[in-house]
Amino acid sequence: MENIINFIRNSEIYIVIGLIILVIILIILVAITYKALNKLESKYRKLMRGVDNKNLEDMVTSYLDKVDDVKDQNQNVQQMYERIDRDLKTCIQKTSIIRYKAFDDMGSDLSFSIVFLDGNSNGVILTSIYGRDESTTYAKPVDKGISRYELSDEENEALEQAVTSKKQ
């Protein structure tokens, strides 16, 4: 025991210097920790800004409810889009018209063939043949781009133009 006491008395100055260094290191660590705590507090204040004494959990829950509402609205819009797109396929989307002289002795291109087709190339060909004494109008149905009735060259040309035209 006496050896230990003698050792401490002989090394007293070194022990004091070591303790002073340890205290300085601890003071530096406390200062670093204090600075980090201030940064954390600043971030916390930014996070809580605008909460107006509400519970943060209530605020997050309300935003999640809003997100769910937007998802439901998006799903409704998607269903509406699909229904409208399906309905539009049955609307007239492709047209073509050919004007021509049906008879050589007539002066103008007063006869015509006009085609109205939907998105599935179903529709009708209307043909009007103009003559001096009379005019005649014909309607021929079209199913998937093909008519089961015999078509004139002009009607075939108008149908081909309409079928190959791009959807507007």
C-alpha positions as CSV (number, residue, x, y, z in Angstrom):
1,M,0.0,0.0,0.0
2,E,2.9,2.3,0.8
3,N,4.2,1.7,-2.7
4,I,1.0,2.9,-4.2
5,I,0.9,6.1,-2.1
6,N,4.6,6.8,-2.9
7,F,3.8,6.3,-6.6
8,I,0.9,8.7,-6.4
9,R,3.0,11.3,-4.6
10,N,5.8,11.0,-7.2
11,S,3.4,11.1,-10.1
12,E,1.1,13.8,-8.7
13,I,1.9,16.4,-11.3
14,Y,1.3,13.9,-14.2
15,I,-2.0,12.8,-12.7
16,V,-3.2,16.4,-12.4
17,I,-2.1,17.2,-16.0
18,G,-3.9,14.1,-17.2
19,L,-7.1,15.1,-15.3
20,I,-6.9,18.6,-16.7
21,I,-6.6,17.2,-20.2
22,L,-9.6,14.9,-19.5
23,V,-11.7,17.8,-18.3
24,I,-10.8,19.8,-21.4
25,I,-11.8,16.9,-23.6
26,L,-15.1,16.6,-21.7
27,I,-15.8,20.3,-22.1
28,I,-15.2,20.1,-25.8
29,L,-17.5,17.1,-26.1
30,V,-20.2,18.9,-24.1
31,A,-19.9,21.9,-26.5
32,I,-20.2,19.6,-29.6
33,T,-23.2,17.9,-28.0
34,Y,-24.8,21.3,-27.2
35,K,-24.3,22.5,-30.8
36,A,-25.8,19.2,-32.2
37,L,-28.7,19.6,-29.8
38,N,-29.3,23.2,-31.0
39,K,-29.4,21.9,-34.6
40,L,-31.9,19.2,-33.7
41,E,-34.0,21.7,-31.9
42,S,-34.0,24.0,-34.9
43,K,-35.1,21.1,-37.2
44,Y,-37.8,20.2,-34.6
45,R,-39.1,23.8,-34.6
46,K,-39.2,23.8,-38.5
47,L,-41.1,20.5,-38.4
48,M,-43.6,21.8,-35.9
49,R,-44.1,25.2,-37.6
50,G,-47.7,25.8,-38.6
51,V,-49.1,23.0,-36.4
52,D,-51.1,25.4,-34.3
53,N,-51.1,23.3,-31.1
54,K,-52.3,20.3,-33.0
55,N,-50.9,16.9,-32.4
56,L,-48.4,16.0,-35.2
57,E,-49.9,12.5,-35.4
58,D,-53.4,14.1,-36.1
59,M,-51.9,16.3,-38.8
60,V,-50.1,13.3,-40.5
61,T,-53.3,11.2,-40.3
62,S,-55.3,14.0,-41.9
63,Y,-52.8,14.2,-44.8
64,L,-52.9,10.5,-45.2
65,D,-56.8,10.7,-45.4
66,K,-56.4,13.3,-48.1
67,V,-54.1,11.0,-50.0
68,D,-56.6,8.2,-49.8
69,D,-59.3,10.6,-51.1
70,V,-57.1,11.5,-54.0
71,K,-56.5,7.9,-54.8
72,D,-60.3,7.3,-54.8
73,Q,-60.8,10.3,-57.1
74,N,-58.1,9.1,-59.4
75,Q,-59.7,5.6,-59.6
76,N,-63.0,7.3,-60.5
77,V,-61.4,9.4,-63.1
78,Q,-59.7,6.3,-64.6
79,Q,-63.0,4.5,-64.8
80,M,-64.7,7.5,-66.4
81,Y,-61.8,7.7,-68.9
82,E,-62.2,4.1,-69.8
83,R,-66.0,4.4,-70.3
84,I,-65.5,7.6,-72.4
85,D,-62.8,5.9,-74.5
86,R,-65.1,2.9,-75.0
87,D,-68.0,5.1,-76.0
88,L,-65.8,7.2,-78.4
89,K,-65.0,4.1,-80.4
90,T,-68.7,4.1,-81.6
91,C,-68.6,7.8,-82.7
92,I,-67.7,8.9,-86.2
93,Q,-63.9,9.2,-86.3
94,K,-62.9,8.6,-89.9
95,T,-64.4,10.4,-92.9
96,S,-63.6,10.7,-96.6
97,I,-65.4,12.3,-99.5
98,I,-64.9,11.9,-103.3
99,R,-66.5,14.2,-105.8
100,Y,-66.8,13.1,-109.4
101,K,-68.7,13.3,-112.6
102,A,-71.1,10.4,-112.8
103,F,-72.0,11.1,-116.5
104,D,-69.7,12.4,-119.2
105,D,-72.3,14.8,-120.5
106,M,-72.6,16.7,-117.2
107,G,-70.4,19.8,-116.6
108,S,-69.4,19.6,-112.9
109,D,-68.4,17.2,-110.2
110,L,-71.8,17.2,-108.6
111,S,-71.9,13.5,-107.7
112,F,-70.2,12.4,-104.5
113,S,-69.4,9.4,-102.2
114,I,-68.9,10.2,-98.6
115,V,-67.8,7.7,-95.9
116,F,-68.5,7.9,-92.1
117,L,-66.7,5.3,-90.0
118,D,-66.3,4.9,-86.2
119,G,-63.1,3.7,-84.4
120,N,-63.8,0.1,-85.4
121,S,-64.3,1.0,-89.1
122,N,-68.0,0.4,-88.9
123,G,-70.3,3.0,-90.6
124,V,-71.9,4.0,-93.8
125,I,-71.2,5.1,-97.4
126,L,-73.5,7.7,-98.8
127,T,-73.4,8.2,-102.5
128,S,-75.4,10.8,-104.5
129,I,-75.5,10.5,-108.2
130,Y,-76.5,13.8,-109.9
131,G,-78.2,13.7,-113.3
132,R,-80.0,16.4,-115.3
133,D,-83.4,15.0,-114.7
134,E,-82.9,13.4,-111.4
135,S,-80.6,12.7,-108.5
136,T,-80.3,9.4,-106.6
137,T,-78.8,8.9,-103.1
138,Y,-77.7,5.5,-101.9
139,A,-76.6,4.4,-98.4
140,K,-74.4,1.2,-98.0
141,P,-73.4,-0.1,-94.6
142,V,-69.8,-0.8,-93.8
143,D,-68.7,-3.5,-91.2
144,K,-65.1,-3.6,-90.2
145,G,-64.0,-1.7,-93.3
146,I,-65.9,-3.9,-95.7
147,S,-69.3,-3.4,-97.3
148,R,-71.3,-6.5,-98.3
149,Y,-72.8,-4.5,-101.2
150,E,-70.9,-4.0,-104.4
151,L,-69.1,-0.7,-104.5
152,S,-68.3,1.6,-107.4
153,D,-64.7,2.7,-108.0
154,E,-65.3,6.1,-106.3
155,E,-67.0,4.4,-103.3
156,N,-64.0,2.0,-103.0
157,E,-61.6,4.9,-103.1
158,A,-63.5,6.9,-100.5
159,L,-63.8,3.8,-98.2
160,E,-60.1,3.1,-98.6
161,Q,-59.2,6.7,-97.7
162,A,-61.4,6.6,-94.6
163,V,-60.2,3.2,-93.4
164,T,-56.5,4.2,-93.7
165,S,-57.0,7.7,-92.3
166,K,-55.6,8.2,-88.8
167,K,-57.9,8.8,-85.8
168,Q,-58.2,12.5,-85.0
